């Protein structure tokens, strides 16, 4: 019997929407369906984006012909129905343009304007229209001995951190299976979290994060962060060579263990700086190495990309 009643109510709402087919009718249908028991009809959720396309776009803002009231009512209905369905209803671009319109009206006088501005802002800040966004803070996706902490922030579509949220590390492993963060809760709260590396191992790691969000928010589409761990290496067997390119004659061949090396060069001289890199006792090969030469008088720098031995 209850199933039959829910079905009848759903059919009546769908029939009313088809009969009027206005933005307001759809908005009221979204609001009503969100509070009724039972599953959300897929066609109704899919219609949210279709109705959004009826909005007028002026510059970087979107709104309906009915102005602030009609636009805010639509956003509120879309928000609560998306929350119940657990599905993002609008694209990021649409949400941002609707937000631009709502925010542009916040200073207009009148109780009605104030009320519908608050309705619109409430819908936009809930995180139900589009998933929340995960942001890496302070370039902390690159960690090292001096900076061992990964910092992330969880924000709603308006860029405001999500209060009363928590985060945890589900896993953080490299291609070889080695872990860099210990699975478990991240410290912090109210949308800003951090975790220190338990071990430092050179490489790129995939950190999968999990979140507990307050009611009304959708989890981020992508909760994976790529973390690069960089560690110092030792320069070994450094040799400085000068070669005459005309007859391929070696003019200078000195290692740098004894300190500064002096030599003369002109346009027909080739300079070679030969070296190897090691991590402890093991020689390492890096993806890319930059070498900087500095003029001690002018302090000007020249950078070169090192070429690996074949």
Sine and cosine of phi, psi and omega as CSV:
sin_phi,cos_phi,sin_psi,cos_psi,sin_omega,cos_omega
0.00,0.00,-0.72,0.69,0.01,-1.00
-0.88,0.47,-0.67,0.75,0.03,-1.00
-0.87,0.49,-0.66,0.75,0.00,-1.00
-0.90,0.43,-0.67,0.74,0.00,-1.00
-0.90,0.44,-0.68,0.74,0.02,-1.00
-0.89,0.46,-0.65,0.76,0.00,-1.00
-0.90,0.43,-0.68,0.73,0.01,-1.00
-0.89,0.45,-0.70,0.72,0.01,-1.00
-0.88,0.48,-0.68,0.73,0.02,-1.00
-0.88,0.47,-0.65,0.76,0.00,-1.00
-0.92,0.39,-0.61,0.79,0.02,-1.00
-0.91,0.42,-0.66,0.75,0.02,-1.00
-0.90,0.43,-0.71,0.71,0.00,-1.00
-0.89,0.47,-0.64,0.77,0.00,-1.00
-0.91,0.40,-0.63,0.77,0.00,-1.00
-0.91,0.41,-0.64,0.77,0.02,-1.00
-0.90,0.43,-0.68,0.73,0.01,-1.00
-0.91,0.42,-0.56,0.83,-0.02,-1.00
-0.93,0.37,-0.71,0.71,-0.06,-1.00
-1.00,-0.04,-0.69,0.73,0.04,-1.00
0.77,0.64,0.71,0.71,0.10,-1.00
-0.93,-0.37,0.25,-0.97,0.03,-1.00
-0.88,0.48,-0.68,0.74,-0.02,-1.00
-0.91,0.42,-0.66,0.75,0.01,-1.00
-0.88,0.47,-0.69,0.72,0.04,-1.00
-0.90,0.43,-0.66,0.75,-0.01,-1.00
-0.88,0.48,-0.69,0.72,0.02,-1.00
-0.92,0.39,-0.57,0.82,0.05,-1.00
-0.91,0.42,-0.64,0.76,0.04,-1.00
-0.89,0.47,-0.72,0.70,-0.02,-1.00
-0.89,0.46,-0.69,0.72,-0.03,-1.00
-0.92,0.39,-0.71,0.71,-0.03,-1.00
-0.90,0.43,-0.54,0.84,-0.04,-1.00
-0.91,0.41,-0.50,0.87,-0.05,-1.00
-0.99,-0.12,-0.19,0.98,0.02,-1.00
-0.99,0.14,0.55,-0.84,0.05,-1.00
-0.93,0.36,0.34,-0.94,0.03,-1.00
0.97,-0.24,0.13,-0.99,-0.02,-1.00
-0.96,0.28,0.41,-0.91,0.02,-1.00
-1.00,0.06,0.80,-0.59,0.04,-1.00
-0.86,0.51,0.76,-0.65,-0.03,-1.00
-0.87,0.50,-0.63,0.78,-0.01,-1.00
-0.88,0.48,-0.55,0.83,-0.02,-1.00
-0.94,0.33,-0.66,0.75,0.04,-1.00
-0.91,0.42,-0.67,0.74,-0.01,-1.00
-0.90,0.43,-0.45,0.89,-0.04,-1.00
-0.95,0.31,-0.31,0.95,-0.05,-1.00
-0.85,0.52,-0.76,0.65,-0.01,-1.00
-0.93,0.38,-0.57,0.82,0.03,-1.00
-0.89,0.46,-0.69,0.72,0.02,-1.00
-0.92,0.40,-0.60,0.80,0.00,-1.00
-0.87,0.49,-0.52,0.86,0.00,-1.00
-0.93,0.36,-0.22,0.97,0.06,-1.00
-0.98,0.21,-0.25,0.97,-0.04,-1.00
-0.93,0.37,0.50,-0.87,0.07,-1.00
-1.00,0.09,0.65,-0.76,0.05,-1.00
-0.94,-0.34,0.88,-0.48,0.07,-1.00
-0.84,-0.54,0.93,-0.36,-0.07,-1.00
0.91,0.41,-0.84,-0.54,0.00,-1.00
-0.96,-0.29,0.43,0.90,-0.02,-1.00
-0.79,-0.61,0.53,-0.85,0.05,-1.00
-0.83,-0.56,0.65,-0.76,0.06,-1.00
-0.38,-0.93,0.30,-0.96,0.04,-1.00
-1.00,-0.08,0.25,-0.97,-0.05,-1.00
-0.87,0.50,-0.49,0.87,0.00,-1.00
-0.97,0.24,0.05,1.00,0.09,-1.00
0.98,0.21,-0.49,-0.87,-0.13,-0.99
-0.89,0.46,-0.67,0.75,-0.03,-1.00
-0.89,0.46,-0.78,0.63,-0.05,-1.00
-0.91,0.41,-0.63,0.78,-0.02,-1.00
-0.93,0.38,-0.72,0.69,-0.02,-1.00
-0.92,0.39,-0.63,0.78,0.02,-1.00
-0.90,0.44,-0.65,0.76,0.05,-1.00
-0.89,0.46,-0.72,0.69,-0.02,-1.00
-0.89,0.46,-0.63,0.78,0.01,-1.00
-0.91,0.41,-0.71,0.71,0.03,-1.00
-0.89,0.45,-0.69,0.72,0.03,-1.00
-0.89,0.46,-0.60,0.80,-0.03,-1.00
-0.91,0.41,-0.77,0.64,-0.07,-1.00
-0.94,0.33,-0.56,0.83,0.03,-1.00
-0.94,0.33,-0.62,0.79,0.05,-1.00
-0.90,0.45,-0.63,0.78,0.02,-1.00
-0.88,0.48,-0.70,0.72,-0.01,-1.00
-0.93,0.38,-0.62,0.78,-0.03,-1.00
-0.98,0.22,-0.35,0.94,-0.05,-1.00
0.93,0.37,0.52,0.85,-0.07,-1.00
-0.68,-0.73,0.72,-0.69,0.04,-1.00
-0.91,0.42,0.75,-0.66,-0.12,-0.99
-1.00,-0.09,-0.54,0.84,-0.10,-0.99
-0.82,-0.57,0.38,-0.92,0.08,-1.00
-0.97,0.26,0.33,-0.94,0.06,-1.00
-0.85,0.53,-0.65,0.76,-0.05,-1.00
-0.90,0.43,-0.68,0.73,0.04,-1.00
-0.89,0.46,-0.73,0.69,-0.02,-1.00
-0.87,0.50,-0.66,0.75,0.00,-1.00
-0.90,0.43,-0.64,0.77,-0.01,-1.00
-0.94,0.34,-0.63,0.78,0.10,-0.99
-0.89,0.45,-0.64,0.77,0.02,-1.00
-0.89,0.46,-0.65,0.76,0.02,-1.00
-0.86,0.51,-0.63,0.78,0.01,-1.00
-0.93,0.36,-0.72,0.70,-0.03,-1.00
-0.88,0.47,-0.73,0.68,-0.03,-1.00
-0.90,0.43,-0.57,0.82,-0.01,-1.00
-0.92,0.39,-0.29,0.96,-0.01,-1.00
-0.99,-0.15,0.00,1.00,-0.14,-0.99
-0.92,0.39,-0.37,0.93,-0.04,-1.00
-0.99,-0.12,0.04,1.00,0.00,-1.00
-0.96,0.27,0.60,-0.80,-0.06,-1.00
-0.97,0.23,0.32,-0.95,0.07,-1.00
0.94,-0.34,0.66,-0.75,-0.03,-1.00
-0.90,0.43,-0.60,0.80,-0.01,-1.00
-0.90,0.43,-0.70,0.71,0.03,-1.00
-0.87,0.49,-0.69,0.73,0.01,-1.00
-0.88,0.48,-0.70,0.72,-0.03,-1.00
-0.88,0.47,-0.76,0.65,-0.07,-1.00
-0.96,0.28,-0.42,0.91,0.14,-0.99
-0.91,0.42,-0.69,0.72,0.03,-1.00
-0.91,0.42,-0.62,0.78,0.04,-1.00
-0.88,0.48,-0.71,0.71,0.00,-1.00
-0.91,0.41,-0.69,0.73,0.01,-1.00
-0.91,0.42,-0.61,0.79,0.03,-1.00
-0.89,0.46,-0.67,0.74,0.01,-1.00
-0.92,0.40,-0.67,0.74,-0.05,-1.00
-0.95,0.33,-0.55,0.83,-0.07,-1.00
-0.99,0.12,-0.15,0.99,-0.07,-1.00
-0.95,0.31,-0.46,0.89,-0.05,-1.00
0.99,0.11,0.19,0.98,0.01,-1.00
-1.00,0.03,-0.44,0.90,-0.04,-1.00
-0.96,0.29,-0.66,0.75,0.11,-0.99
-0.71,-0.70,0.40,-0.92,0.03,-1.00
-0.88,0.47,0.42,-0.91,0.14,-0.99
-0.91,0.42,0.28,-0.96,-0.08,-1.00
-0.90,-0.44,0.66,-0.75,0.04,-1.00
-0.99,-0.16,0.81,-0.58,-0.05,-1.00
-0.84,-0.54,0.74,-0.67,0.09,-1.00
-1.00,0.08,0.79,-0.62,-0.08,-1.00
-0.99,-0.15,0.49,-0.87,0.16,-0.99
0.81,0.58,0.54,0.84,0.00,-1.00
0.79,0.62,0.53,0.85,-0.11,-0.99
-0.98,0.19,0.06,1.00,0.11,-0.99
-0.96,0.29,-0.10,1.00,0.14,-0.99
-0.91,-0.42,0.91,-0.41,-0.04,-1.00
-0.91,-0.41,0.40,-0.92,-0.06,-1.00
-0.44,-0.90,-0.10,-0.99,0.02,-1.00
-0.89,0.45,-0.55,0.84,-0.01,-1.00
-1.00,0.01,-0.30,0.95,0.01,-1.00
-0.68,-0.73,1.00,-0.04,-0.12,-0.99
-0.99,-0.14,0.06,1.00,-0.19,-0.98
-0.95,-0.30,0.77,-0.64,0.16,-0.99
-1.00,-0.03,0.80,-0.60,0.00,-1.00
-0.85,-0.52,0.76,-0.65,0.01,-1.00
-0.72,-0.69,0.37,-0.93,0.03,-1.00
-0.74,-0.67,0.61,-0.79,0.03,-1.00
-0.92,-0.38,0.86,-0.50,-0.09,-1.00
-0.81,-0.59,0.42,-0.91,0.08,-1.00
-0.99,0.11,0.05,-1.00,-0.06,-1.00
-0.86,0.51,-0.33,0.94,0.04,-1.00
-1.00,0.01,0.03,1.00,0.02,-1.00
1.00,0.07,0.17,0.98,0.00,-1.00
-1.00,-0.08,0.70,-0.71,-0.02,-1.00
-0.89,0.46,0.54,-0.84,-0.07,-1.00
-1.00,0.08,0.93,-0.37,0.01,-1.00
-0.95,0.32,0.35,-0.94,0.06,-1.00
0.84,0.55,0.53,0.85,0.06,-1.00
-0.93,-0.36,0.42,-0.91,0.07,-1.00
-0.76,-0.65,0.36,-0.93,-0.03,-1.00
-0.67,-0.74,0.42,-0.91,0.04,-1.00
-0.55,-0.84,0.40,-0.92,0.13,-0.99
-1.00,0.04,0.86,-0.51,0.07,-1.00
-1.00,0.09,-0.73,0.69,0.08,-1.00
-0.33,-0.95,0.41,-0.91,0.05,-1.00
-0.43,-0.90,1.00,-0.01,-0.10,-1.00
-0.78,-0.62,0.42,-0.91,0.07,-1.00
-1.00,-0.05,-0.05,-1.00,-0.03,-1.00
-0.90,0.44,-0.45,0.89,0.02,-1.00
-1.00,0.04,0.04,1.00,0.03,-1.00
1.00,0.00,-0.07,1.00,-0.01,-1.00
-0.96,0.27,0.64,-0.77,-0.03,-1.00
-1.00,-0.09,0.55,-0.83,0.03,-1.00
-0.91,-0.41,-0.45,0.89,0.09,-1.00
-0.85,-0.53,0.57,-0.82,0.07,-1.00
-0.99,0.15,0.73,-0.68,0.03,-1.00
-0.88,0.48,0.68,-0.73,0.01,-1.00
0.54,-0.84,-0.07,-1.00,-0.07,-1.00
-0.90,0.44,0.56,-0.83,0.15,-0.99
-1.00,-0.03,0.51,-0.86,0.02,-1.00
-0.98,0.18,0.26,-0.97,-0.04,-1.00
0.98,-0.18,-0.21,-0.98,-0.02,-1.00
0.07,-1.00,0.04,-1.00,0.01,-1.00
0.82,0.58,0.63,0.78,0.13,-0.99
1.00,-0.09,-0.13,0.99,0.01,-1.00
-0.82,-0.57,0.82,-0.57,-0.14,-0.99
-0.69,-0.72,0.36,-0.93,0.07,-1.00
-0.46,-0.89,0.36,-0.93,0.04,-1.00
-0.48,-0.88,0.65,-0.76,0.01,-1.00
-1.00,-0.06,0.58,-0.81,0.01,-1.00
-0.91,0.42,0.72,-0.69,0.04,-1.00
-0.98,0.18,-0.53,0.85,0.06,-1.00
-0.62,-0.78,0.47,-0.88,0.05,-1.00
-0.92,-0.39,0.89,-0.46,0.04,-1.00
-0.71,-0.70,0.77,-0.63,-0.05,-1.00
-0.88,0.48,0.72,-0.70,0.04,-1.00
0.57,-0.82,-0.07,-1.00,0.03,-1.00
-0.94,-0.34,0.76,-0.65,-0.09,-1.00
-0.86,-0.51,0.49,-0.87,0.05,-1.00
-0.96,-0.28,0.92,-0.39,0.00,-1.00
-0.98,-0.20,0.89,-0.45,0.05,-1.00
-0.99,-0.14,0.81,-0.59,-0.07,-1.00
-0.94,-0.34,0.50,-0.86,0.09,-1.00
-0.83,-0.55,0.51,-0.86,-0.07,-1.00
-0.73,-0.68,0.54,-0.84,0.22,-0.97
-0.91,-0.40,0.87,-0.49,-0.12,-0.99
-0.91,-0.42,0.48,-0.88,0.08,-1.00
-0.92,0.40,0.29,-0.96,-0.01,-1.00
-0.85,0.53,0.69,-0.72,0.04,-1.00
0.97,-0.23,-0.03,1.00,-0.04,-1.00
-0.90,-0.43,0.60,-0.80,0.12,-0.99
-0.99,-0.16,0.65,-0.76,0.01,-1.00
-0.91,0.41,0.41,-0.91,0.02,-1.00
-0.85,0.53,0.57,-0.82,0.07,-1.00
-0.87,0.50,-0.61,0.79,-0.04,-1.00
-0.78,-0.62,0.92,-0.40,-0.02,-1.00
-0.95,-0.32,0.50,0.87,-0.01,-1.00
-0.91,-0.41,0.74,-0.68,0.01,-1.00
-0.86,-0.51,0.76,-0.65,0.11,-0.99
-1.00,0.09,0.83,-0.55,-0.04,-1.00
-0.88,-0.47,0.80,-0.60,0.04,-1.00
-0.97,-0.22,0.77,-0.64,0.06,-1.00
-0.96,-0.29,0.87,-0.49,0.00,-1.00
-0.93,-0.37,0.68,-0.73,-0.01,-1.00
-0.76,-0.65,0.49,-0.87,0.00,-1.00
-0.92,0.38,0.50,-0.87,0.08,-1.00
-0.83,-0.55,0.31,-0.95,-0.03,-1.00
-0.98,-0.20,0.73,-0.68,0.04,-1.00
-0.99,0.11,0.84,-0.54,-0.06,-1.00
-0.78,-0.63,0.43,-0.90,0.09,-1.00
0.80,0.60,0.67,0.74,-0.01,-1.00
-0.96,0.27,0.79,-0.61,-0.02,-1.00
-0.76,-0.65,0.67,-0.74,-0.01,-1.00
-0.93,-0.37,0.84,-0.54,-0.06,-1.00
-0.81,-0.59,0.57,-0.82,0.17,-0.99
-0.85,-0.53,0.78,-0.62,-0.06,-1.00
-0.78,-0.62,0.73,-0.69,0.08,-1.00
-0.98,0.20,0.90,-0.43,-0.11,-0.99
-0.96,0.29,-0.32,0.95,-0.03,-1.00
-0.94,0.34,-0.69,0.72,0.00,-1.00
-0.85,-0.52,0.24,0.97,0.05,-1.00
0.83,0.56,0.58,0.82,-0.04,-1.00
-0.99,-0.11,0.70,-0.71,0.02,-1.00
-0.98,0.19,0.87,-0.49,0.01,-1.00
-1.00,-0.03,-0.52,0.86,-0.05,-1.00
-0.47,-0.88,0.68,-0.73,0.03,-1.00
-0.54,-0.84,1.00,-0.04,-0.07,-1.00
-0.77,-0.64,0.65,-0.76,0.17,-0.99
-0.99,0.12,0.31,-0.95,-0.11,-0.99
-0.99,-0.13,0.16,0.99,-0.02,-1.00
-0.92,0.39,-0.41,0.91,-0.02,-1.00
-1.00,-0.01,0.07,1.00,0.02,-1.00
0.95,-0.32,-0.49,-0.87,-0.10,-0.99
-0.91,0.42,0.57,-0.82,0.03,-1.00
-0.88,-0.48,0.72,-0.69,0.01,-1.00
-0.92,-0.39,0.57,-0.82,0.03,-1.00
-0.23,-0.97,0.27,-0.96,0.02,-1.00
-0.93,-0.37,0.62,-0.79,-0.03,-1.00
-0.56,-0.83,0.44,-0.90,0.09,-1.00
-0.69,-0.73,-0.25,-0.97,-0.07,-1.00
-0.91,0.42,-0.35,0.94,0.00,-1.00
-0.99,-0.10,0.21,0.98,-0.02,-1.00
-0.95,-0.30,0.72,-0.69,0.06,-1.00
-0.97,-0.23,0.76,-0.66,0.00,-1.00
-0.98,-0.21,0.78,-0.63,0.03,-1.00
-0.82,-0.57,0.80,-0.59,0.09,-1.00
-0.92,-0.40,0.95,-0.32,-0.10,-1.00
-0.95,-0.30,0.70,-0.72,-0.03,-1.00
-0.33,-0.95,0.22,-0.98,0.14,-0.99
-0.77,-0.64,0.31,-0.95,-0.03,-1.00
-0.87,-0.49,0.62,-0.78,-0.04,-1.00
-0.65,-0.76,0.53,-0.85,0.14,-0.99
-0.90,-0.44,1.00,-0.09,-0.13,-0.99
0.95,0.31,-0.81,-0.59,-0.02,-1.00
-1.00,0.03,-0.17,0.99,-0.10,-1.00
-0.98,-0.18,0.69,-0.72,0.09,-1.00
-0.98,0.21,0.64,-0.77,-0.05,-1.00
-0.85,-0.53,0.45,-0.89,0.09,-1.00
-0.89,-0.46,0.84,-0.55,-0.04,-1.00
-0.98,-0.21,0.39,-0.92,-0.02,-1.00
-0.89,0.45,-0.67,0.74,-0.03,-1.00
-0.45,-0.89,0.66,-0.75,-0.01,-1.00
-0.77,-0.64,0.77,-0.64,0.06,-1.00
-0.95,-0.30,0.66,-0.75,0.03,-1.00
-0.89,-0.46,0.76,-0.65,-0.02,-1.00
-0.94,-0.35,0.77,-0.64,0.14,-0.99
-0.94,-0.34,0.73,-0.69,-0.05,-1.00
-0.85,-0.53,0.77,-0.64,0.11,-0.99
-0.97,0.25,0.89,-0.46,-0.10,-1.00
-0.92,0.39,-0.35,0.94,-0.01,-1.00
-1.00,0.00,-0.76,0.64,-0.06,-1.00
-1.00,0.01,-0.25,0.97,-0.05,-1.00
0.91,0.42,0.26,0.97,0.05,-1.00
-0.98,0.20,0.59,-0.81,-0.05,-1.00
-0.93,-0.37,0.56,-0.83,0.16,-0.99
-0.77,-0.63,0.75,-0.66,-0.05,-1.00
-0.94,-0.34,0.63,-0.78,0.06,-1.00
-0.79,-0.62,0.48,-0.88,0.13,-0.99
-0.99,-0.11,0.85,-0.53,-0.04,-1.00
-0.93,0.36,0.60,-0.80,0.03,-1.00
-0.97,-0.26,0.83,-0.56,-0.04,-1.00
-0.95,0.33,0.53,-0.85,0.07,-1.00
-0.91,0.41,0.65,-0.76,0.02,-1.00
-1.00,0.10,0.00,0.00,0.00,0.00
